[in-house]
Amino acid sequence: MDRLTKKLCQTTVYVGEESKLLVPAELSVGQTREVLQKLCEYEETGLSPDEVIELKKSADIKVKNQRTKILGIVKPTVLKQRVSRYGLHINGKKYYLPDLALYHIGEIATVTIYKNNVKVFIDNSFVEEFEL
């Protein structure tokens, strides 16, 4: 929001387009109209200054909580393990993947888990994807 006013000690001044600080008595007719228009727009909301501050705080808290949730979802779990003839062991369970077990036994696989979706990479090359 572009501000038209600024508080300096006990005086409210007008901040002009050229960033000149003018006291109310120095305002032109056009500047006075601009200030009154902004005041009218604010008053149309029907909110007091305290209510506006509370709404802003509430919105900031919601945004912060939303960011926290998003950051928690995005971070995947990454495991490195050697491929056996049985495939992979993830969270204590065996996952037999025929192509992986047949062609990559003994190689080190990087297993990336996004919630229930698993992607397997060997030497940074994508090999397999499956659901847990």
Secondary structure, 3 states (H helix, E strand, C coil): CCCCEEEECCEEEEECCCCCEECHHHCCHHHHHHHHHHHHHHHHCCCCHHHHHHHHHHHHHHHHHHHHHHHHHHCCEEEEEECECCEEEECCEEECCHHHHHHCCCCEEEEEEECCEEEEEECCEEEEEEEC
